[in-house]
Amino acid sequence: MMEPLWERGGFRIAHRPGQGEALVIAFASIGHDVTRMPSPEFMRSTAGFPALFVMDEGRSWASGADFAPGLVAALAAVRARQPVNRIVSLGVSMGGFCALAASDVLRIDATLAFSPQFSVDPAVMPGETRWRDWTSRIPAFRPVCAPLQGWACLFHGMQDDATQALAFPQQPGIDQFLFADQGHSSLASYLRARGVMRGLIEAAVAGDRRRLVRIATSAGGRLRAKAQLPR
């Protein structure tokens, strides 16, 4: 059963208890029904772990005024109930961007970002128009680009996400997996269908990079440093 810990300004965070001292924070994407709050995501894949589910009705790409205070308050509420010694954030698309942006607010040990945008600011990515109905409503982008702190694992489908994927800088602590046969919308569903999503989350929770790389590459991902990139 989930319990709301924060609900203000169209920003909602719900808590589901679980076993262990690793907290998983799952950020929702824009969802399928634009007239409603996005539904919580990764509920099945994170079963058993203490988890926070973050939803943003305004689809603000972490730019909403309640993003930081909501995360801080929700984490404090969880820590009042149990020890938290490791935090893993994850999400798809906008949720992936927000999972990366959370590292500007909290100490995130590992991030799994599936099809995240490097930026949706037209000043940074002028050719990106896929979410313009939402992003045109954002008065100021905070952050402008996805932060990369701690251990961040990025997963991109190269059929239509190459521009966003290759905009991310390559730096220590970042593992970027490119899937030549997948696109922005299909990648997370593909990984779930392959039965590897749970394993990726477990590896991130355990801090087991070797296992995570093995799982991602067995599903068809190529580490960016080794991938044949489009010209």
C-alpha positions in Angstrom: 0.0 0.0 0.0 1.3 3.5 -0.9 1.1 6.5 1.4 1.2 10.1 0.1 4.1 12.0 1.6 4.0 15.2 -0.5 1.2 16.6 -2.6 1.4 20.3 -3.5 1.4 22.3 -6.7 0.6 19.3 -8.9 3.7 17.5 -7.5 3.0 14.2 -5.8 5.3 11.8 -3.9 4.1 8.5 -2.5 5.9 6.0 -0.3 5.7 2.2 -0.4 7.6 0.4 2.4 9.9 -2.5 1.8 12.8 -4.5 3.1 16.4 -3.3 3.4 18.1 0.0 3.8 18.3 1.0 0.1 15.7 3.4 -1.1 14.6 3.4 -4.7 13.1 6.7 -6.1 11.1 6.2 -9.3 10.2 9.2 -11.4 7.2 9.1 -13.7 7.3 10.0 -17.4 4.7 12.3 -18.9 2.3 9.4 -19.1 -0.4 8.6 -21.7 -3.2 10.8 -20.5 -2.2 14.4 -20.6 -5.4 15.5 -18.7 -4.4 13.6 -15.6 -1.5 13.2 -13.1 0.9 10.6 -14.5 0.7 7.2 -12.9 3.5 5.8 -10.7 6.0 3.8 -12.7 8.3 0.8 -11.9 6.0 -0.5 -9.2 6.5 -4.1 -10.2 10.2 -3.9 -11.0 10.9 -2.3 -7.6 8.7 -4.7 -5.5 10.2 -5.5 -2.1 12.4 -2.4 -2.0 11.5 0.7 0.1 10.4 3.1 -2.7 9.2 6.6 -3.4 7.1 7.2 -6.5 7.3 10.8 -7.9 4.7 12.2 -10.3 4.5 15.7 -11.8 1.2 16.9 -13.2 2.9 19.9 -14.8 5.5 17.8 -16.6 8.1 20.4 -15.7 11.3 18.3 -16.2 12.4 18.9 -12.6 11.9 22.7 -13.0 8.8 22.9 -10.8 9.1 24.8 -7.5 8.1 21.7 -5.5 10.7 19.4 -7.0 13.5 20.0 -4.5 11.5 20.6 -1.3 9.3 17.7 -2.1 12.2 15.3 -2.4 13.9 16.6 0.7 10.7 16.3 2.8 9.8 12.8 1.4 13.3 11.5 2.2 13.2 12.9 5.7 9.9 11.2 6.3 11.3 7.9 5.2 14.4 8.3 7.3 12.3 9.0 10.3 10.9 5.5 9.9 13.9 3.5 8.8 17.6 3.7 8.0 18.5 4.7 4.5 22.1 3.9 3.5 21.8 3.9 -0.3 19.6 5.7 -2.8 18.9 4.7 -6.4 16.9 6.9 -8.7 15.4 5.8 -12.0 12.9 6.9 -14.6 12.0 6.8 -18.3 12.2 9.9 -20.6 11.2 12.9 -18.5 11.4 10.6 -15.5 15.0 9.7 -16.5 15.9 13.4 -16.7 14.3 13.9 -13.3 16.2 10.9 -11.9 19.4 12.6 -13.0 18.3 16.0 -11.7 17.6 14.5 -8.3 21.3 14.3 -7.8 21.3 18.1 -7.5 19.0 17.8 -4.5 19.9 14.5 -2.8 22.9 12.3 -2.5 22.1 9.7 -5.1 24.4 6.7 -5.2 23.2 5.3 -8.6 20.9 6.4 -11.3 19.2 4.4 -14.0 18.0 6.8 -16.7 16.1 5.2 -19.7 15.8 7.4 -22.7 16.6 10.6 -20.8 16.9 13.9 -22.5 20.2 15.8 -22.2 18.1 18.9 -22.4 14.7 20.1 -23.5 15.6 23.8 -23.4 15.3 25.1 -27.0 18.4 27.2 -26.5 20.4 24.0 -26.0 18.6 21.5 -28.2 16.8 23.7 -30.9 15.9 20.7 -33.0 14.1 18.9 -30.2 10.3 19.4 -30.7 8.8 16.1 -29.5 7.7 17.5 -26.1 7.3 21.2 -27.1 3.6 21.2 -26.0 4.8 20.8 -22.4 8.3 22.4 -22.5 6.9 25.6 -24.0 5.1 26.1 -20.7 8.2 26.0 -18.5 9.2 29.6 -17.7 12.8 28.7 -16.6 14.7 25.4 -17.1 16.3 24.3 -13.8 18.5 22.4 -14.5 19.1 23.4 -18.1 20.9 20.1 -18.8 20.8 16.8 -17.1 23.3 16.6 -14.2 25.7 13.8 -14.1 26.8 13.0 -10.6 27.7 9.8 -8.8 27.3 6.6 -10.8 24.8 7.3 -13.6 23.7 4.6 -16.1 22.1 6.0 -19.3 20.2 3.8 -21.8 19.3 5.2 -25.2 17.5 3.8 -28.3 19.4 5.1 -31.3 16.7 4.8 -33.8 15.4 8.3 -32.9 17.3 9.4 -29.8 20.9 9.7 -31.1 21.0 13.5 -30.9 20.0 13.5 -27.3 22.2 10.5 -26.5 25.3 11.9 -28.0 24.8 15.3 -26.4 25.7 13.7 -23.0 29.4 14.1 -22.2 31.5 11.1 -21.6 33.1 11.3 -18.2 34.2 9.0 -15.3 31.4 7.4 -13.4 29.0 7.4 -16.4 28.0 4.2 -18.2 26.0 4.8 -21.4 24.4 2.0 -23.2 23.2 2.4 -26.8 20.6 0.1 -28.4 20.8 0.3 -32.2 17.5 -1.4 -32.8 15.4 0.5 -30.2 13.8 3.9 -30.1 12.9 6.4 -27.4 9.5 5.0 -26.6 10.3 1.3 -27.1 13.5 0.9 -25.1 12.1 0.5 -21.5 9.3 -1.8 -22.7 11.9 -3.9 -24.6 14.0 -4.2 -21.4 11.0 -5.3 -19.4 10.0 -7.8 -22.1 13.5 -9.2 -22.0 13.1 -9.7 -18.3 16.2 -7.7 -17.4 14.7 -4.6 -15.8 14.6 -6.1 -12.3 18.2 -7.3 -12.6 19.4 -3.8 -13.6 17.7 -2.3 -10.5 19.1 -5.0 -8.2 22.6 -4.4 -9.6 22.3 -0.6 -9.1 21.0 -1.2 -5.5 23.9 -3.5 -4.8 26.4 -1.2 -6.5 27.5 -4.1 -8.7 28.7 -2.4 -11.9 30.0 -5.6 -13.4 26.6 -7.3 -13.1 24.8 -4.3 -14.5 27.1 -4.0 -17.5 26.7 -7.7 -18.2 22.9 -7.5 -18.0 22.7 -4.4 -20.3 25.0 -5.8 -22.9 23.3 -9.2 -22.9 20.1 -7.4 -23.8 21.8 -5.7 -26.8 23.2 -2.5 -25.4 26.7 -1.4 -26.4 28.8 0.8 -24.2 29.1 4.1 -25.9 32.9 3.9 -25.9 32.7 0.6 -27.9 29.7 1.3 -30.0 29.8 2.2 -33.7 28.2 5.6 -33.8 26.1 7.1 -36.6 28.0 9.6 -38.8 
